[in-house]
Amino acid sequence: MDKKVSDKKERLLAALDQGMVMIHLDARRPGVLVPASLRGEAHLRLNLSYRFEPPDLTVGEWGVRTTLSFSGSRFTVAVPWSALFAIASHVTKEFWMYPEEMPPELLQQPPVASTSVARPPQPAPVPVAAERPRAFLREVQAEHSDEPESRPEVAPPPPPEGGPPDEPQPPRRGHLRLVK
């Protein structure tokens, strides 16, 4: 096993020991086995975790094999090391990238400056079949104001008759109910 493959394998196994890991791969590479709807993806991201209780998760000399769920259907995935170009740990927020394995489309994008820890690259604008819409999530910084939110003051309900006014009230039952 060459040094690059050994490094990917060690990093992936160490990250899996910590918790959930996202692998970034080029699904168009030879040997990649993913659902037909994802085979044309230049930047496919898959989450792996021992907590998924995968019956067949194998990280070996060839690459990664496991059964994952796609839209509720189970599919056995195979990813050779040559198709994997990044590993991101959800737990430790570490990110390892192998630029020599990246698809050319992703390398042509200008780098994005980041003020925090390294994050996985933003999704590449890849032509996608019109049959399924794509949504991309991006982190949005919340705007904080120095002024507290203004909320209308609501008077507390009057205490029930016969009990002390400082005694906490039992929680009221909700107005919604489950109908079977």
Protein Blocks (a to p, Z undefined) as FASTA:
>chain_A
ZZklmmmmmmmmmmmmnmccdddddfkbghiacdfklmmpmbdcddddfklopakbccdf
klccddddeehiacdddddfklpgbdcdfklopacddfklpcfklmmpccdddfbdcddd
ddddddddfkbccdddddddddddfbdcdddddddddddehiafklccdddddfbdcdZZ
